[in-house]
Amino acid sequence: MNEITQEYIDDSIKKANGIYDEIVGKAKSNGVIYVEWVMRTFSVNWYGASYVIERMEDEGLCGSWQKEGYRKMF
C-alpha cells in the first residue's frame, strides 16, 4: 500500500483546482454533486473531490451534505 503524504494530498487538490470550473459547470447541469461522481467523472481521487466540494459549499454554489449522500447545487 502506498503511503499518503502531504505532497500527495496537495497534488490531488492542485489537480482538482485546475479543473474546478469544469466540475462546477457539469455539477450545475447535473443538479447535485457528490464525491463519487466527481471521482468517476473527472478522474480525481477522494482528496481532490472532497476539497472542491467543500470549496463549492464555501462559495455558496452547493448546499450541505444530505443524508442521501449528495449536495444540491444552487
PDB file of N, CA, C and O in Angstrom:
ATOM      1  N   MET A   1       0.842  -1.176   0.000  1.00  0.00           N
ATOM      2  CA  MET A   1       0.000   0.000   0.000  1.00  0.00           C
ATOM      3  C   MET A   1       0.888   1.240   0.000  1.00  0.00           C
ATOM      4  O   MET A   1       1.901   1.293   0.698  1.00  0.00           O
ATOM      5  N   ASN A   2       0.495   2.233  -0.790  1.00  0.00           N
ATOM      6  CA  ASN A   2       1.262   3.472  -0.858  1.00  0.00           C
ATOM      7  C   ASN A   2       0.988   4.343   0.353  1.00  0.00           C
ATOM      8  O   ASN A   2      -0.126   4.394   0.875  1.00  0.00           O
ATOM      9  N   GLU A   3       2.033   5.024   0.782  1.00  0.00           N
ATOM     10  CA  GLU A   3       1.895   5.949   1.899  1.00  0.00           C
ATOM     11  C   GLU A   3       1.261   7.249   1.401  1.00  0.00           C
ATOM     12  O   GLU A   3       1.640   7.780   0.357  1.00  0.00           O
ATOM     13  N   ILE A   4       0.301   7.745   2.158  1.00  0.00           N
ATOM     14  CA  ILE A   4      -0.338   9.013   1.824  1.00  0.00           C
ATOM     15  C   ILE A   4       0.479  10.128   2.473  1.00  0.00           C
ATOM     16  O   ILE A   4       0.556  10.223   3.698  1.00  0.00           O
ATOM     17  N   THR A   5       1.079  10.955   1.648  1.00  0.00           N
ATOM     18  CA  THR A   5       1.896  12.054   2.149  1.00  0.00           C
ATOM     19  C   THR A   5       1.169  13.377   1.927  1.00  0.00           C
ATOM     20  O   THR A   5       0.208  13.447   1.160  1.00  0.00           O
ATOM     21  N   GLN A   6       1.624  14.396   2.587  1.00  0.00           N
ATOM     22  CA  GLN A   6       1.042  15.724   2.380  1.00  0.00           C
ATOM     23  C   GLN A   6       1.246  16.170   0.942  1.00  0.00           C
ATOM     24  O   GLN A   6       0.391  16.846   0.370  1.00  0.00           O
ATOM     25  N   GLU A   7       2.368  15.795   0.361  1.00  0.00           N
ATOM     26  CA  GLU A   7       2.634  16.145  -1.035  1.00  0.00           C
ATOM     27  C   GLU A   7       1.594  15.507  -1.956  1.00  0.00           C
ATOM     28  O   GLU A   7       1.116  16.152  -2.889  1.00  0.00           O
ATOM     29  N   TYR A   8       1.244  14.252  -1.703  1.00  0.00           N
ATOM     30  CA  TYR A   8       0.227  13.552  -2.489  1.00  0.00           C
ATOM     31  C   TYR A   8      -1.118  14.274  -2.379  1.00  0.00           C
ATOM     32  O   TYR A   8      -1.800  14.477  -3.383  1.00  0.00           O
ATOM     33  N   ILE A   9      -1.495  14.657  -1.166  1.00  0.00           N
ATOM     34  CA  ILE A   9      -2.756  15.365  -0.942  1.00  0.00           C
ATOM     35  C   ILE A   9      -2.731  16.717  -1.651  1.00  0.00           C
ATOM     36  O   ILE A   9      -3.697  17.088  -2.317  1.00  0.00           O
ATOM     37  N   ASP A  10      -1.634  17.452  -1.509  1.00  0.00           N
ATOM     38  CA  ASP A  10      -1.511  18.761  -2.156  1.00  0.00           C
ATOM     39  C   ASP A  10      -1.593  18.642  -3.677  1.00  0.00           C
ATOM     40  O   ASP A  10      -2.239  19.464  -4.327  1.00  0.00           O
ATOM     41  N   ASP A  11      -0.945  17.628  -4.248  1.00  0.00           N
ATOM     42  CA  ASP A  11      -1.008  17.405  -5.694  1.00  0.00           C
ATOM     43  C   ASP A  11      -2.431  17.075  -6.135  1.00  0.00           C
ATOM     44  O   ASP A  11      -2.869  17.506  -7.201  1.00  0.00           O
ATOM     45  N   SER A  12      -3.146  16.317  -5.320  1.00  0.00           N
ATOM     46  CA  SER A  12      -4.532  15.957  -5.623  1.00  0.00           C
ATOM     47  C   SER A  12      -5.414  17.196  -5.653  1.00  0.00           C
ATOM     48  O   SER A  12      -6.251  17.355  -6.542  1.00  0.00           O
ATOM     49  N   ILE A  13      -5.222  18.060  -4.684  1.00  0.00           N
ATOM     50  CA  ILE A  13      -6.002  19.297  -4.607  1.00  0.00           C
ATOM     51  C   ILE A  13      -5.652  20.217  -5.775  1.00  0.00           C
ATOM     52  O   ILE A  13      -6.536  20.846  -6.356  1.00  0.00           O
ATOM     53  N   LYS A  14      -4.378  20.295  -6.118  1.00  0.00           N
ATOM     54  CA  LYS A  14      -3.942  21.129  -7.240  1.00  0.00           C
ATOM     55  C   LYS A  14      -4.573  20.652  -8.543  1.00  0.00           C
ATOM     56  O   LYS A  14      -5.027  21.466  -9.346  1.00  0.00           O
ATOM     57  N   LYS A  15      -4.603  19.349  -8.758  1.00  0.00           N
ATOM     58  CA  LYS A  15      -5.218  18.790  -9.964  1.00  0.00           C
ATOM     59  C   LYS A  15      -6.700  19.144 -10.014  1.00  0.00           C
ATOM     60  O   LYS A  15      -7.200  19.579 -11.052  1.00  0.00           O
ATOM     61  N   ALA A  16      -7.402  18.961  -8.900  1.00  0.00           N
ATOM     62  CA  ALA A  16      -8.835  19.254  -8.850  1.00  0.00           C
ATOM     63  C   ALA A  16      -9.098  20.746  -9.049  1.00  0.00           C
ATOM     64  O   ALA A  16     -10.056  21.118  -9.727  1.00  0.00           O
ATOM     65  N   ASN A  17      -8.266  21.595  -8.471  1.00  0.00           N
ATOM     66  CA  ASN A  17      -8.421  23.046  -8.657  1.00  0.00           C
ATOM     67  C   ASN A  17      -8.240  23.442 -10.116  1.00  0.00           C
ATOM     68  O   ASN A  17      -8.867  24.389 -10.590  1.00  0.00           O
ATOM     69  N   GLY A  18      -7.382  22.714 -10.826  1.00  0.00           N
ATOM     70  CA  GLY A  18      -7.138  23.002 -12.234  1.00  0.00           C
ATOM     71  C   GLY A  18      -8.350  22.784 -13.121  1.00  0.00           C
ATOM     72  O   GLY A  18      -8.455  23.377 -14.194  1.00  0.00           O
ATOM     73  N   ILE A  19      -9.264  21.936 -12.676  1.00  0.00           N
ATOM     74  CA  ILE A  19     -10.479  21.668 -13.450  1.00  0.00           C
ATOM     75  C   ILE A  19     -11.735  22.095 -12.685  1.00  0.00           C
ATOM     76  O   ILE A  19     -12.839  21.640 -12.981  1.00  0.00           O
ATOM     77  N   TYR A  20     -11.551  22.959 -11.716  1.00  0.00           N
ATOM     78  CA  TYR A  20     -12.653  23.397 -10.847  1.00  0.00           C
ATOM     79  C   TYR A  20     -13.827  23.961 -11.641  1.00  0.00           C
ATOM     80  O   TYR A  20     -14.971  23.578 -11.398  1.00  0.00           O
ATOM     81  N   ASP A  21     -13.567  24.856 -12.576  1.00  0.00           N
ATOM     82  CA  ASP A  21     -14.656  25.469 -13.346  1.00  0.00           C
ATOM     83  C   ASP A  21     -15.431  24.425 -14.142  1.00  0.00           C
ATOM     84  O   ASP A  21     -16.653  24.513 -14.261  1.00  0.00           O
ATOM     85  N   GLU A  22     -14.731  23.449 -14.680  1.00  0.00           N
ATOM     86  CA  GLU A  22     -15.392  22.368 -15.420  1.00  0.00           C
ATOM     87  C   GLU A  22     -16.271  21.534 -14.483  1.00  0.00           C
ATOM     88  O   GLU A  22     -17.391  21.166 -14.838  1.00  0.00           O
ATOM     89  N   ILE A  23     -15.762  21.244 -13.298  1.00  0.00           N
ATOM     90  CA  ILE A  23     -16.539  20.484 -12.316  1.00  0.00           C
ATOM     91  C   ILE A  23     -17.797  21.254 -11.936  1.00  0.00           C
ATOM     92  O   ILE A  23     -18.884  20.678 -11.886  1.00  0.00           O
ATOM     93  N   VAL A  24     -17.662  22.543 -11.668  1.00  0.00           N
ATOM     94  CA  VAL A  24     -18.814  23.374 -11.299  1.00  0.00           C
ATOM     95  C   VAL A  24     -19.849  23.373 -12.421  1.00  0.00           C
ATOM     96  O   VAL A  24     -21.042  23.212 -12.163  1.00  0.00           O
ATOM     97  N   GLY A  25     -19.409  23.548 -13.647  1.00  0.00           N
ATOM     98  CA  GLY A  25     -20.331  23.587 -14.784  1.00  0.00           C
ATOM     99  C   GLY A  25     -21.130  22.310 -14.933  1.00  0.00           C
ATOM    100  O   GLY A  25     -22.349  22.349 -15.105  1.00  0.00           O
ATOM    101  N   LYS A  26     -20.452  21.183 -14.867  1.00  0.00           N
ATOM    102  CA  LYS A  26     -21.158  19.903 -15.006  1.00  0.00           C
ATOM    103  C   LYS A  26     -22.045  19.621 -13.806  1.00  0.00           C
ATOM    104  O   LYS A  26     -23.123  19.045 -13.951  1.00  0.00           O
ATOM    105  N   ALA A  27     -21.602  20.019 -12.628  1.00  0.00           N
ATOM    106  CA  ALA A  27     -22.410  19.801 -11.428  1.00  0.00           C
ATOM    107  C   ALA A  27     -23.690  20.628 -11.488  1.00  0.00           C
ATOM    108  O   ALA A  27     -24.749  20.156 -11.076  1.00  0.00           O
ATOM    109  N   LYS A  28     -23.604  21.851 -11.993  1.00  0.00           N
ATOM    110  CA  LYS A  28     -24.806  22.678 -12.140  1.00  0.00           C
ATOM    111  C   LYS A  28     -25.782  22.024 -13.110  1.00  0.00           C
ATOM    112  O   LYS A  28     -26.989  22.026 -12.868  1.00  0.00           O
ATOM    113  N   SER A  29     -25.275  21.470 -14.194  1.00  0.00           N
ATOM    114  CA  SER A  29     -26.136  20.763 -15.149  1.00  0.00           C
ATOM    115  C   SER A  29     -26.751  19.523 -14.526  1.00  0.00           C
ATOM    116  O   SER A  29     -27.897  19.177 -14.813  1.00  0.00           O
ATOM    117  N   ASN A  30     -25.990  18.860 -13.677  1.00  0.00           N
ATOM    118  CA  ASN A  30     -26.429  17.632 -13.013  1.00  0.00           C
ATOM    119  C   ASN A  30     -27.446  17.925 -11.908  1.00  0.00           C
ATOM    120  O   ASN A  30     -28.331  17.110 -11.647  1.00  0.00           O
ATOM    121  N   GLY A  31     -27.322  19.070 -11.269  1.00  0.00           N
ATOM    122  CA  GLY A  31     -28.233  19.459 -10.198  1.00  0.00           C
ATOM    123  C   GLY A  31     -27.797  19.039  -8.810  1.00  0.00           C
ATOM    124  O   GLY A  31     -28.262  19.593  -7.814  1.00  0.00           O
ATOM    125  N   VAL A  32     -26.913  18.069  -8.740  1.00  0.00           N
ATOM    126  CA  VAL A  32     -26.373  17.603  -7.460  1.00  0.00           C
ATOM    127  C   VAL A  32     -24.895  17.285  -7.647  1.00  0.00           C
ATOM    128  O   VAL A  32     -24.407  17.149  -8.769  1.00  0.00           O
ATOM    129  N   ILE A  33     -24.200  17.170  -6.530  1.00  0.00           N
ATOM    130  CA  ILE A  33     -22.792  16.793  -6.576  1.00  0.00           C
ATOM    131  C   ILE A  33     -22.483  15.897  -5.391  1.00  0.00           C
ATOM    132  O   ILE A  33     -23.017  16.085  -4.298  1.00  0.00           O
ATOM    133  N   TYR A  34     -21.617  14.921  -5.619  1.00  0.00           N
ATOM    134  CA  TYR A  34     -21.150  14.047  -4.547  1.00  0.00           C
ATOM    135  C   TYR A  34     -19.774  13.519  -4.919  1.00  0.00           C
ATOM    136  O   TYR A  34     -19.402  13.485  -6.092  1.00  0.00           O
ATOM    137  N   VAL A  35     -19.035  13.114  -3.915  1.00  0.00           N
ATOM    138  CA  VAL A  35     -17.625  12.757  -4.083  1.00  0.00           C
ATOM    139  C   VAL A  35     -17.432  11.683  -5.147  1.00  0.00           C
ATOM    140  O   VAL A  35     -16.577  11.833  -6.019  1.00  0.00           O
ATOM    141  N   GLU A  36     -18.201  10.617  -5.095  1.00  0.00           N
ATOM    142  CA  GLU A  36     -18.022   9.522  -6.042  1.00  0.00           C
ATOM    143  C   GLU A  36     -18.238   9.983  -7.478  1.00  0.00           C
ATOM    144  O   GLU A  36     -17.526   9.550  -8.384  1.00  0.00           O
ATOM    145  N   TRP A  37     -19.216  10.858  -7.688  1.00  0.00           N
ATOM    146  CA  TRP A  37     -19.486  11.374  -9.034  1.00  0.00           C
ATOM    147  C   TRP A  37     -18.293  12.170  -9.545  1.00  0.00           C
ATOM    148  O   TRP A  37     -17.876  11.995 -10.690  1.00  0.00           O
ATOM    149  N   VAL A  38     -17.742  13.039  -8.709  1.00  0.00           N
ATOM    150  CA  VAL A  38     -16.572  13.830  -9.109  1.00  0.00           C
ATOM    151  C   VAL A  38     -15.402  12.901  -9.419  1.00  0.00           C
ATOM    152  O   VAL A  38     -14.695  13.094 -10.408  1.00  0.00           O
ATOM    153  N   MET A  39     -15.202  11.899  -8.576  1.00  0.00           N
ATOM    154  CA  MET A  39     -14.087  10.969  -8.775  1.00  0.00           C
ATOM    155  C   MET A  39     -14.219  10.232 -10.105  1.00  0.00           C
ATOM    156  O   MET A  39     -13.247  10.129 -10.853  1.00  0.00           O
ATOM    157  N   ARG A  40     -15.398   9.724 -10.402  1.00  0.00           N
ATOM    158  CA  ARG A  40     -15.612   8.961 -11.641  1.00  0.00           C
ATOM    159  C   ARG A  40     -15.592   9.855 -12.871  1.00  0.00           C
ATOM    160  O   ARG A  40     -14.974   9.513 -13.880  1.00  0.00           O
ATOM    161  N   THR A  41     -16.257  10.987 -12.794  1.00  0.00           N
ATOM    162  CA  THR A  41     -16.415  11.854 -13.959  1.00  0.00           C
ATOM    163  C   THR A  41     -15.121  12.564 -14.345  1.00  0.00           C
ATOM    164  O   THR A  41     -14.860  12.785 -15.527  1.00  0.00           O
ATOM    165  N   PHE A  42     -14.320  12.919 -13.360  1.00  0.00           N
ATOM    166  CA  PHE A  42     -13.141  13.744 -13.628  1.00  0.00           C
ATOM    167  C   PHE A  42     -11.818  13.058 -13.303  1.00  0.00           C
ATOM    168  O   PHE A  42     -10.762  13.684 -13.392  1.00  0.00           O
ATOM    169  N   SER A  43     -11.858  11.801 -12.933  1.00  0.00           N
ATOM    170  CA  SER A  43     -10.644  11.031 -12.635  1.00  0.00           C
ATOM    171  C   SER A  43      -9.751  11.729 -11.612  1.00  0.00           C
ATOM    172  O   SER A  43      -8.537  11.830 -11.788  1.00  0.00           O
ATOM    173  N   VAL A  44     -10.378  12.205 -10.543  1.00  0.00           N
ATOM    174  CA  VAL A  44      -9.615  12.738  -9.419  1.00  0.00           C
ATOM    175  C   VAL A  44      -9.832  11.813  -8.231  1.00  0.00           C
ATOM    176  O   VAL A  44     -10.812  11.069  -8.190  1.00  0.00           O
ATOM    177  N   ASN A  45      -8.936  11.858  -7.280  1.00  0.00           N
ATOM    178  CA  ASN A  45      -9.085  10.981  -6.118  1.00  0.00           C
ATOM    179  C   ASN A  45      -9.958  11.638  -5.050  1.00  0.00           C
ATOM    180  O   ASN A  45     -10.457  12.750  -5.229  1.00  0.00           O
ATOM    181  N   TRP A  46     -10.129  10.928  -3.944  1.00  0.00           N
ATOM    182  CA  TRP A  46     -11.016  11.377  -2.877  1.00  0.00           C
ATOM    183  C   TRP A  46     -10.598  12.736  -2.325  1.00  0.00           C
ATOM    184  O   TRP A  46     -11.449  13.580  -2.048  1.00  0.00           O
ATOM    185  N   TYR A  47      -9.308  12.952  -2.166  1.00  0.00           N
ATOM    186  CA  TYR A  47      -8.826  14.212  -1.595  1.00  0.00           C
ATOM    187  C   TYR A  47      -9.200  15.402  -2.478  1.00  0.00           C
ATOM    188  O   TYR A  47      -9.692  16.418  -1.988  1.00  0.00           O
ATOM    189  N   GLY A  48      -8.964  15.266  -3.762  1.00  0.00           N
ATOM    190  CA  GLY A  48      -9.308  16.348  -4.684  1.00  0.00           C
ATOM    191  C   GLY A  48     -10.803  16.582  -4.773  1.00  0.00           C
ATOM    192  O   GLY A  48     -11.258  17.726  -4.760  1.00  0.00           O
ATOM    193  N   ALA A  49     -11.571  15.502  -4.865  1.00  0.00           N
ATOM    194  CA  ALA A  49     -13.030  15.619  -4.960  1.00  0.00           C
ATOM    195  C   ALA A  49     -13.612  16.257  -3.708  1.00  0.00           C
ATOM    196  O   ALA A  49     -14.458  17.147  -3.799  1.00  0.00           O
ATOM    197  N   SER A  50     -13.174  15.817  -2.565  1.00  0.00           N
ATOM    198  CA  SER A  50     -13.677  16.376  -1.305  1.00  0.00           C
ATOM    199  C   SER A  50     -13.337  17.855  -1.185  1.00  0.00           C
ATOM    200  O   SER A  50     -14.157  18.657  -0.737  1.00  0.00           O
ATOM    201  N   TYR A  51     -12.129  18.204  -1.585  1.00  0.00           N
ATOM    202  CA  TYR A  51     -11.709  19.600  -1.500  1.00  0.00           C
ATOM    203  C   TYR A  51     -12.583  20.503  -2.365  1.00  0.00           C
ATOM    204  O   TYR A  51     -13.055  21.537  -1.893  1.00  0.00           O
ATOM    205  N   VAL A  52     -12.805  20.124  -3.632  1.00  0.00           N
ATOM    206  CA  VAL A  52     -13.583  21.010  -4.498  1.00  0.00           C
ATOM    207  C   VAL A  52     -15.034  21.113  -4.040  1.00  0.00           C
ATOM    208  O   VAL A  52     -15.654  22.166  -4.192  1.00  0.00           O
ATOM    209  N   ILE A  53     -15.581  20.042  -3.484  1.00  0.00           N
ATOM    210  CA  ILE A  53     -16.958  20.108  -2.987  1.00  0.00           C
ATOM    211  C   ILE A  53     -17.038  21.037  -1.783  1.00  0.00           C
ATOM    212  O   ILE A  53     -17.976  21.828  -1.675  1.00  0.00           O
ATOM    213  N   GLU A  54     -16.082  20.954  -0.890  1.00  0.00           N
ATOM    214  CA  GLU A  54     -16.062  21.874   0.253  1.00  0.00           C
ATOM    215  C   GLU A  54     -15.877  23.314  -0.220  1.00  0.00           C
ATOM    216  O   GLU A  54     -16.482  24.235   0.328  1.00  0.00           O
ATOM    217  N   ARG A  55     -15.046  23.502  -1.233  1.00  0.00           N
ATOM    218  CA  ARG A  55     -14.854  24.846  -1.793  1.00  0.00           C
ATOM    219  C   ARG A  55     -16.161  25.369  -2.379  1.00  0.00           C
ATOM    220  O   ARG A  55     -16.509  26.534  -2.187  1.00  0.00           O
ATOM    221  N   MET A  56     -16.882  24.511  -3.090  1.00  0.00           N
ATOM    222  CA  MET A  56     -18.175  24.910  -3.653  1.00  0.00           C
ATOM    223  C   MET A  56     -19.146  25.324  -2.553  1.00  0.00           C
ATOM    224  O   MET A  56     -19.859  26.318  -2.690  1.00  0.00           O
ATOM    225  N   GLU A  57     -19.172  24.570  -1.473  1.00  0.00           N
ATOM    226  CA  GLU A  57     -20.061  24.923  -0.361  1.00  0.00           C
ATOM    227  C   GLU A  57     -19.641  26.267   0.242  1.00  0.00           C
ATOM    228  O   GLU A  57     -20.490  27.114   0.522  1.00  0.00           O
ATOM    229  N   ASP A  58     -18.341  26.463   0.441  1.00  0.00           N
ATOM    230  CA  ASP A  58     -17.835  27.723   0.992  1.00  0.00           C
ATOM    231  C   ASP A  58     -18.193  28.913   0.103  1.00  0.00           C
ATOM    232  O   ASP A  58     -18.437  30.013   0.599  1.00  0.00           O
ATOM    233  N   GLU A  59     -18.222  28.689  -1.213  1.00  0.00           N
ATOM    234  CA  GLU A  59     -18.530  29.756  -2.165  1.00  0.00           C
ATOM    235  C   GLU A  59     -20.030  29.892  -2.417  1.00  0.00           C
ATOM    236  O   GLU A  59     -20.448  30.727  -3.219  1.00  0.00           O
ATOM    237  N   GLY A  60     -20.834  29.087  -1.747  1.00  0.00           N
ATOM    238  CA  GLY A  60     -22.282  29.179  -1.887  1.00  0.00           C
ATOM    239  C   GLY A  60     -22.845  28.569  -3.156  1.00  0.00           C
ATOM    240  O   GLY A  60     -23.949  28.915  -3.577  1.00  0.00           O
ATOM    241  N   LEU A  61     -22.095  27.662  -3.771  1.00  0.00           N
ATOM    242  CA  LEU A  61     -22.547  27.037  -5.012  1.00  0.00           C
ATOM    243  C   LEU A  61     -23.360  25.769  -4.782  1.00  0.00           C
ATOM    244  O   LEU A  61     -24.106  25.336  -5.660  1.00  0.00           O
ATOM    245  N   CYS A  62     -23.214  25.177  -3.607  1.00  0.00           N
ATOM    246  CA  CYS A  62     -23.969  23.967  -3.290  1.00  0.00           C
ATOM    247  C   CYS A  62     -24.341  23.982  -1.817  1.00  0.00           C
ATOM    248  O   CYS A  62     -23.767  24.719  -1.015  1.00  0.00           O
ATOM    249  N   GLY A  63     -25.306  23.159  -1.490  1.00  0.00           N
ATOM    250  CA  GLY A  63     -25.749  23.063  -0.109  1.00  0.00           C
ATOM    251  C   GLY A  63     -24.878  22.114   0.687  1.00  0.00           C
ATOM    252  O   GLY A  63     -23.880  21.588   0.194  1.00  0.00           O
ATOM    253  N   SER A  64     -25.275  21.914   1.913  1.00  0.00           N
ATOM    254  CA  SER A  64     -24.546  20.989   2.771  1.00  0.00           C
ATOM    255  C   SER A  64     -24.926  19.553   2.430  1.00  0.00           C
ATOM    256  O   SER A  64     -25.881  19.309   1.693  1.00  0.00           O
ATOM    257  N   TRP A  65     -24.181  18.626   2.965  1.00  0.00           N
ATOM    258  CA  TRP A  65     -24.376  17.207   2.708  1.00  0.00           C
ATOM    259  C   TRP A  65     -25.772  16.779   3.134  1.00  0.00           C
ATOM    260  O   TRP A  65     -26.244  17.148   4.210  1.00  0.00           O
ATOM    261  N   GLN A  66     -26.424  16.004   2.289  1.00  0.00           N
ATOM    262  CA  GLN A  66     -27.751  15.463   2.569  1.00  0.00           C
ATOM    263  C   GLN A  66     -27.609  14.014   3.003  1.00  0.00           C
ATOM    264  O   GLN A  66     -26.629  13.356   2.653  1.00  0.00           O
ATOM    265  N   LYS A  67     -28.559  13.517   3.751  1.00  0.00           N
ATOM    266  CA  LYS A  67     -28.479  12.131   4.223  1.00  0.00           C
ATOM    267  C   LYS A  67     -28.460  11.133   3.073  1.00  0.00           C
ATOM    268  O   LYS A  67     -28.011  10.000   3.246  1.00  0.00           O
ATOM    269  N   GLU A  68     -28.945  11.542   1.895  1.00  0.00           N
ATOM    270  CA  GLU A  68     -28.911  10.671   0.721  1.00  0.00           C
ATOM    271  C   GLU A  68     -27.501  10.554   0.143  1.00  0.00           C
ATOM    272  O   GLU A  68     -27.257   9.712  -0.721  1.00  0.00           O
ATOM    273  N   GLY A  69     -26.578  11.386   0.609  1.00  0.00           N
ATOM    274  CA  GLY A  69     -25.187  11.287   0.189  1.00  0.00           C
ATOM    275  C   GLY A  69     -24.751  12.293  -0.854  1.00  0.00           C
ATOM    276  O   GLY A  69     -23.657  12.170  -1.404  1.00  0.00           O
ATOM    277  N   TYR A  70     -25.566  13.270  -1.137  1.00  0.00           N
ATOM    278  CA  TYR A  70     -25.196  14.263  -2.135  1.00  0.00           C
ATOM    279  C   TYR A  70     -25.460  15.670  -1.611  1.00  0.00           C
ATOM    280  O   TYR A  70     -26.008  15.859  -0.524  1.00  0.00           O
ATOM    281  N   ARG A  71     -25.057  16.646  -2.410  1.00  0.00           N
ATOM    282  CA  ARG A  71     -25.320  18.053  -2.107  1.00  0.00           C
ATOM    283  C   ARG A  71     -26.059  18.645  -3.298  1.00  0.00           C
ATOM    284  O   ARG A  71     -25.706  18.377  -4.446  1.00  0.00           O
ATOM    285  N   LYS A  72     -27.065  19.435  -3.034  1.00  0.00           N
ATOM    286  CA  LYS A  72     -27.811  20.096  -4.103  1.00  0.00           C
ATOM    287  C   LYS A  72     -27.040  21.318  -4.572  1.00  0.00           C
ATOM    288  O   LYS A  72     -26.479  22.066  -3.771  1.00  0.00           O
ATOM    289  N   MET A  73     -27.022  21.506  -5.882  1.00  0.00           N
ATOM    290  CA  MET A  73     -26.392  22.681  -6.469  1.00  0.00           C
ATOM    291  C   MET A  73     -27.389  23.828  -6.482  1.00  0.00           C
ATOM    292  O   MET A  73     -28.591  23.606  -6.628  1.00  0.00           O
ATOM    293  N   PHE A  74     -26.897  25.056  -6.330  1.00  0.00           N
ATOM    294  CA  PHE A  74     -27.756  26.243  -6.380  1.00  0.00           C
ATOM    295  C   PHE A  74     -27.663  26.883  -7.739  1.00  0.00           C
ATOM    296  O   PHE A  74     -28.311  27.899  -7.990  1.00  0.00           O
TER     297      PHE A  74
END
